[in-house]
Amino acid sequence: MNRADEGALAWALADTAGPLLTAEARVSFNMKIGAGELDGAVVDLLTFYGRNGVAIPGDLVVALDAWVAGYAGAPVEAQLRRLVERIPRRTPPTTAGTSSSE
C-alpha cells in the first residue's frame, strides 16, 4: 500500500468513526493525519474501533487487510493483526435481485 492509499484509509476510518468521536478526539485524529502520521493515526483509529466494538465498514475491509499485509515480516505485524482481529467487520449489503447462480 502506498502513502496515498494509506492516507485515504486513514481519512476513511476517521470519517466513519467521526459521529462516534468526541470533538477533541476528532481534531486529534485529523491533526495526526494532516501531519502525515498516517500509520499512527490508523493504529489509533483501529484501537478506537476495537475498544468500542465499532464495526469496520465492508468497503474498508479490503484496504485494511492490504495495510496490515504491508507489515508482513515486521516486528509489529503480530500486534497489528491482533488489533484488527478485535474489530467487528460489517459486510457490504448484497444487491437486491441478484442470485449466486449468475
C-alpha positions in Angstrom: 0.0 0.0 0.0 1.4 3.4 -1.0 1.2 6.6 1.1 -1.7 7.9 -0.9 -3.7 4.7 -0.2 -2.7 4.8 3.4 -3.8 8.4 3.7 -7.2 7.5 2.0 -7.6 4.6 4.5 -6.8 6.9 7.5 -9.3 9.6 6.3 -12.0 7.0 5.6 -11.6 5.4 9.1 -11.7 8.9 10.7 -14.8 9.9 8.6 -16.6 6.7 9.5 -15.7 7.0 13.2 -16.4 10.7 13.2 -20.0 10.7 14.5 -18.9 8.5 17.4 -15.9 10.6 18.4 -15.7 13.5 20.8 -14.8 16.8 19.2 -11.4 16.6 20.8 -10.7 13.1 19.5 -11.8 14.1 16.0 -9.5 17.1 16.0 -6.6 14.9 17.3 -7.1 12.3 14.6 -7.4 14.9 11.9 -4.3 16.7 13.0 -2.3 13.4 13.1 -3.5 12.5 9.6 -2.9 16.0 8.3 0.6 16.0 9.7 1.4 12.8 7.8 1.5 10.5 10.8 -0.6 8.0 8.9 0.4 4.8 10.5 0.0 6.2 14.0 -3.4 7.6 13.1 -4.6 4.3 11.6 -3.4 2.4 14.7 -5.1 4.9 17.0 -8.3 4.7 15.0 -8.2 0.9 14.9 -7.7 1.0 18.7 -10.9 3.1 19.0 -12.9 0.8 16.8 -11.7 -2.3 18.8 -12.2 -0.7 22.2 -15.7 0.4 21.4 -16.8 -2.6 19.4 -17.5 -0.4 16.3 -17.6 -2.4 13.1 -15.3 -1.5 10.2 -17.5 -0.9 7.1 -17.3 -3.6 4.5 -15.8 -1.3 1.8 -12.8 -0.6 4.1 -12.1 -4.2 5.0 -10.0 -4.9 1.8 -8.0 -1.7 2.3 -7.4 -2.5 5.9 -6.2 -6.0 5.1 -3.8 -4.6 2.5 -2.5 -2.1 5.0 -1.8 -4.9 7.5 -0.2 -7.0 4.8 2.3 -4.2 4.2 3.8 -5.0 7.6 4.4 -8.7 6.8 7.6 -9.8 8.4 7.9 -6.7 10.5 8.2 -6.9 14.3 4.8 -5.1 14.6 2.9 -7.4 12.3 1.5 -9.7 15.0 0.4 -6.7 17.1 -1.4 -5.2 14.2 -3.1 -8.5 13.3 -4.3 -8.9 16.9 -5.6 -5.3 16.9 -7.5 -5.9 13.6 -8.9 -9.2 14.8 -10.7 -7.4 17.7 -12.7 -5.2 15.4 -16.0 -6.4 14.1 -16.4 -6.2 10.3 -19.6 -5.0 8.7 -20.3 -6.9 5.5 -21.4 -4.9 2.5 -25.1 -5.1 1.7 -26.0 -7.5 -1.1 -27.6 -6.2 -4.2 -31.3 -7.0 -4.5 -32.3 -9.1 -7.4 -29.0 -10.9 -7.8 -28.5 -14.6 -7.3 -25.5 -16.7 -6.6 -26.2 -18.8 -9.7 -25.5 -15.9 -12.1 
